Amino acid sequence: MPEESDDMHYRFERKFVFENKQAAYVESLVKNHPANFHEIFRQRHINNIYFDKPDLDFYFNNSDGKSKRLKVRIRWYGTTFGSIQEPVLEFKIKEGELGMKKIFPLPNFIIENGFNAQNIVQLIRNADLPKAIREQMNGLQPRLVNSYCRSYYRSFNHHFRFTVDHNLDYFPFSQNHNLFLHKMADWNKVILELKYDQEYATEVDRITSYLPVRLSKFSKYVAGIDKLFLVGGY
């Protein structure tokens, strides 16, 4: 897999948000960067089911800018609905701009009309998960589904990676019954994320100084909750 493979060490993850720009514009910036970035994987369609506590603790920690933050999600590639192949459970741990992931494989499953929280419970029950992770999942609820397209790039010296995310879609997740008919699209944003190990931190200014936008804090989970429940009224 690309950068979503199991990564048990902290690395920097810095985001830059382009408003009202096409993905092709951002990808052109990356391809013409003096550090000679080149595409390393084919574009992929990424899907997630995000989890949170009943009081939305993860949401508020992220939206309030707390230094220590956690996101829990099921991730897979390809079609958003139907037969889901090779999904994984991810715990993404952030401390400031540093992040790491713990990743656990899950059984294949199907998302169809009526899919609900009980289906998730059964999926977790059937998975080969550590006891501590299983117990932590017991206190969480699925909150939303999101999907987007991602392109992958790496600098010539292999020290830095860019991902370009676009065509962001969000669906509310009801605990009881889901038809996934209500979608909130956010196709006016393109998210450029720069990823690099701590040992290359002294080199980063020559990467970011080329970009026409400033460093930004952006969470797809927070954006999804805001769009679906604060704007969309779900």
Sequence and secondary structure as in RCSB ss.txt:
>XXXX:A:sequence
MPEESDDMHYRFERKFVFENKQAAYVESLVKNHPANFHEIFRQRHINNIYFDKPDLDFYFNNSDGKSKRLKVRIR
WYGTTFGSIQEPVLEFKIKEGELGMKKIFPLPNFIIENGFNAQNIVQLIRNADLPKAIREQMNGLQPRLVNSYCR
SYYRSFNHHFRFTVDHNLDYFPFSQNHNLFLHKMADWNKVILELKYDQEYATEVDRITSYLPVRLSKFSKYVAGI
DKLFLVGGY
>XXXX:A:secstr
  TTS   S EEEEEEEEES  HHHHHHHHHT TT  EEEEEEEEEEEEEEE TT HHHHHHHTT SEEEEEEEE
EES SSEEE S EEEEEEEETTEEEEEEEE   EEE TTB HHHHHHHHHHS   HHHHHHHHT EEEEEEEEEE
EEEE TTSSEEEEEEEEEEEEE  SS B     EEETTEEEEEEEEEGGGGGGTHHHHTT SS  B   HHHHHH
IIIIIIS  
